């Protein structure tokens, strides 16, 4: 049984359907990501789990208990907001202690818990500072500690790294995963950043137009996206109108999606093209640090493909003739996609 479960959830705001038959489950102790573009229903799901919004129909369960009619303050849920939402007139210590004081916990217990959390988040000795005396990363850690202070059964985070610069964001991702594993609390966070979801989450729940497109591990979703939306949203992909222009796929028809890592280039300064490849011409070769990003045109067809080449190899000049081979792609069948490999 799942620790957190949403069953056939519908949520309307006037004539707009923000959640359309939402169903998913998260196992106890796992860190799940709600991943999708803006307006896909991620935050609405999070707010309904927290009790800040009420579904029009469907059931929400936390630890086996249906919580639809339970007030937000009684659900045992911690919430970390996108903009930290720290009380600027309170010290770090008082911000973390806030929930415990609302629960009227003994003063000694509050002090012990806050000091424990300050050690956990690496801000020991900063309890007397105010939020405006902290960096963005430190404020996010305080918001995390404040949500953990009452020992919630479920931790919800709404785009927790959105207000932080890119370099610090990468550092905090690893820190967040380590903290959640150490504490052992079931957690769900909202993000529109696929790299963030892949790096941090045990489970990714992809949302689109108020529906759940796919749920699973990052590897499962990447290798078997099942829907066109997931294949295009998770990872880099390129659409091809007619798959038959590619050698090895003449037996298929219709549209296809290609990933750059499945496009193999041979020839040029590296020697003769592979025998099984088809002729192509280099249109662009852009240096991207560790790789070159190649744009290729298949000879005789108005089709361009994108792939990568190791940055340790010499660049390929525009106009160079090479061989190209697409090892695997996703064949489109309506809104569904099926992975297929080249013949031979």
Phi, psi and omega in degrees: 000141178285148178284320175241131182215135172243128184237115174051054182275129173238135176221123180245140169243096188065235179270002182264129179264104182278330177227122187239094179058053181283125178222125172193166177220151179232130181285156182298137177081358182270157175250114183248146178247130168269108188245130178178169179289171177300137179082010182271356175105008184297306185292327176299317178299315181297317181292326177290323176297323181283342183091010179278338172230154181245130178292151175288328176201164182104175185233142176241128180238136172232120182054041176081356181255131176286123189249007183310320185258012179263132181299153181305319184289346182252006183273348183070038182247132172261143185229127175250118184275158182300322184256026178072314181055037175283150176280110188292338181269002178252151175288170176303315179302312183290327175298313181293325183282349190307308182296326179291324178289325175299322178281000179058044176285153178300147184301318181295321179295320179298312181299317181297317181292318181294317180295323176299317181288323176299321176294318182299318184269003176076027180239029179301133180092356180253015185296335182272354180283163176256159183307323182287356177261007182246158172284169179300319179295321178292321177297322179295324178294322178294317178299321177296314180296319179300320179291329181277340188307314181282010181058065182290156174281334184219133178249127180244135182229123182261101183044063189295343183249008187296328185267013186244146181293161191301316183295314180292328180301317180296320179295318183289334177301309180297319179298315181298313180299317180298317180295316182293322176295322181291318181283326178081020182269136175296131188223146176226128178233150180263137175204154170249006184261108183296324179298319178298313180296317181296319184287325191258321196274144169284328184222137178244128179247110185270126181250149180202120179051042176081003181244161173269115180281319186193148178221136179167189176287163179301320181294318179298316182290325182287316183280330182224073185292333177072322179242154180300321182299312182295319180298324181274332183276324183260109184089174180267133178217159182229132182273140178233126186289323183225108185295340185290348177287348180266133178294132181099355181234022183295337182281351180256172176212160177098192184279159178213159175242132182245143172255140184304325183291346178264003178258112184257130180249137177224161180095200186073219179290350181276354182123197183285148176297153176298150183298325185275358184276167176244151186296142177211162180237136178286123177264319180217151173219100186253127180285130182235030180094261180282347182221163163259138173263118184258136170248123186241148173244128175291130181296130177089355179223147180277053184241131175248143178235149177243137177210183182238152177225140182304136178292348177278348179268161177293150179292158174261126183284145174304136183097348180294142179264127183224176171250145181230143181220124177263112187283325183205151177207175176253119178275128183274130175230087188069232178273357181262157174229147180232129178286132176225151180251156178295144177299137179082000000 
